[in-house]
């Protein structure tokens, strides 16, 4: 959700992730009727909430994975600071 910037390893909001949440925020209450739904970022919740306010997100549940192994445990991160968006190509396969 956040990528490296000039003064911090997780400073700049990812434009692709931001765009996805822009589209999902309005549907979040409808999605939540059928399943649990949340958006996590590996930054402190205060930083994530501040970004959400600038985008006008009011419905998506925001969580912070800062200081945890959540991203690595659920294969959302391939290396420290790296992330996976959508499908990724492995050796001879797409997962």
C-alpha positions in Angstrom: 0.0 0.0 0.0 2.9 2.3 0.7 6.2 2.4 -1.1 9.6 3.9 -0.5 10.0 7.7 -0.6 12.9 10.1 -0.2 13.0 9.9 3.6 11.3 6.7 4.6 10.9 3.1 3.4 7.1 3.3 3.5 6.4 6.9 2.8 4.5 7.2 -0.5 1.1 5.7 -1.1 1.0 3.2 -4.0 -1.1 4.6 -6.8 -2.3 1.2 -7.9 -3.4 0.2 -4.4 -4.9 3.6 -3.9 -6.9 3.3 -7.1 -8.2 -0.1 -6.1 -9.4 1.1 -2.7 -10.9 4.2 -4.4 -13.2 1.9 -6.3 -13.9 -0.5 -3.5 -14.7 2.0 -0.7 -18.2 2.7 -1.9 -19.0 -1.0 -2.2 -17.5 -1.9 1.2 -20.8 -2.0 3.1 -22.3 -4.3 0.5 -19.2 -6.6 0.5 -19.4 -6.7 4.3 -22.9 -8.1 4.1 -21.5 -11.4 2.7 -17.9 -11.6 3.9 -15.3 -10.0 6.2 -13.5 -7.2 4.4 -10.6 -5.0 5.4 -7.7 -3.2 3.9 -4.3 -3.5 5.5 -1.1 -1.5 5.1 2.3 -2.0 6.6 2.4 1.5 8.0 1.1 2.9 11.4 -2.7 3.2 11.4 -2.3 7.0 11.9 -0.5 7.3 8.6 -2.9 5.0 6.8 -5.9 6.8 8.3 -4.5 10.2 7.2 -4.1 8.9 3.6 -7.7 7.6 3.8 -9.0 11.0 4.8 -7.2 12.7 1.8 -8.9 10.2 -0.5 -12.3 10.5 1.1 -12.5 6.8 2.1 -15.2 6.4 4.7 -16.4 2.9 4.4 -13.5 0.5 4.1 -12.2 -1.0 7.3 -8.5 0.0 7.6 -6.0 -2.1 9.5 -2.3 -1.7 10.2 0.1 -4.6 9.8 3.1 -2.5 11.0 5.3 -4.4 13.4 3.8 -7.8 12.5 4.6 -10.7 10.2 1.1 -10.6 8.6 2.2 -9.5 5.1 4.8 -12.2 4.9 2.6 -14.9 6.5 -0.1 -14.4 3.9 2.2 -14.0 0.9 1.5 -10.3 0.4 5.2 -9.5 0.6 8.0 -11.2 -1.2 10.9 -9.3 0.4 11.1 -6.7 3.1 9.4 -3.6 1.7 8.2 -5.4 -1.4 4.6 -6.2 -2.2 2.5 -8.3 -4.5 -0.4 -6.7 -6.4 -2.8 -9.1 -8.1 -1.4 -12.2 -9.7 2.3 -12.9 -9.8 4.2 -15.0 -12.2 6.2 -17.8 -10.7 8.4 -20.3 -12.6 6.1 -21.6 -15.3 2.9 -20.6 -13.5 0.7 -17.7 -12.4 -0.5 -17.8 -8.8 
